[in-house]
Amino acid sequence: MAQTQFENVTVIPKANVYFDGKVVSHAILFSDGSKKTFGLIYPGSYNFGTGAPEKMEIIAGSCKVKIAGKNDWKTYEAGTFFDVPGNSSYDITVDEGITEYICSYG
């Protein structure tokens, strides 16, 4: 289950806006130097590249994901997550509604 609240963090108020506003996220920084982003994905299909490994926790809605090098699409719903290797990419599709997520790096 994804965490619903974070304590003692720094919030970066400037949004990261992708794909003409169809994917929007905000960053939070922790005192240990780690970072997470959280945001919304509106209906559509998108491709994201990774530098560091990512853990994407779906906290509302659902999406289909295909990680680079894999042949199959998998569906993820609220309460599930998927991992993406560093220096890779993934395709994500939201068919309807809004998908909310928390992304952890490293």
Secondary structure, 3 states (H helix, E strand, C coil): CCCCCCCCEEEEEEEEEEHHHCEEEEEEEECCCCEEEEEEECCEEEEEECCCCEEEEEEECEEEEEECCCCCCEEEECCEEEEECCCCEEEEEECCCCEEEEEEEC
